[in-house]
Amino acid sequence: MGRPHIEFIAAQNLPWDHALPGLARSGVEVKVLSLDDGNGAASGILRYPAGFSMDGSHWLDATEEFLVLDGELELNSRSYGAHAYANLPPGYTRERMSSPRGATLLTFFDRAPGAGQGAPPQVDGIELVEYLDVVRMEWDSTGIDPGLAFMGIKRKTLRRDHTRDQRASFLIATAPHNHPKDWACPALTHPCVEECFMLAGDLTGPQGVLHTGCYFWRPPGIAHGPFGSRYGSLSLIRFVDGKHVNVWGDAALPYSYDVPHAPVLPPHLAAFGAEPYRGFLPW
Ligand SMILES: [Fe+2]
């Protein structure tokens, strides 16, 4: 089935649901950003209420990847605060989860997050990232495509599978006042999904201006850009189901910061994304 092209939606305009199909975490609310109707893979914002507590050893059938947006989640013996990150493959055992003060987590499941039955499978050691304090990580800009040098990109690699299809997740920062040289640049295409959630700032492309809380899911093979930023941006970007390769178009396309709001949305999101979000909630 796969997920439809969503480019883009403001999380603030989406409703809180009381559950995510398959996920048994009592009291946790979710904003579904994208959902694969076939296998239940989902990206969303999970809100753990203050006082959340879940005792009892359990594991999931799915990989759970998350970045804490605010608050604090206790998982096993660790405390995950703002901008802590983890990637927990199937079979990873949760002895205890709690959130005394509440927490909001940007969360990705690679299939329906049902509770695993019986003995857990061996955890994939390549995929497992138990804990990163992303704020303390060093920025890196090695290997950035020279064609994107104008964006002043800095990166923190959250996960990267070098041995299989090179799936990867990054935190990406772009510089203020970045735009293509002479205000024109070709479009880009990737042979994999590109997924993005805006943590701060702005990113302007042909579909409009993405601010904090905006999200896109772009299937493989869709030409996109040019992009730039007036004030700079911080985003979490994932490359899913394939290797991230930049394939540049031939024709330079004109670029501007002043573009109308024109998102590409599937029918079920059209009403939520018709207007840009103009309030002050972060997500
Ligand atoms: Fe891209």
Residues whose N, C-alpha, C, O or C-beta is under 5 A from the ligand:
A	BS01	LIG	E194
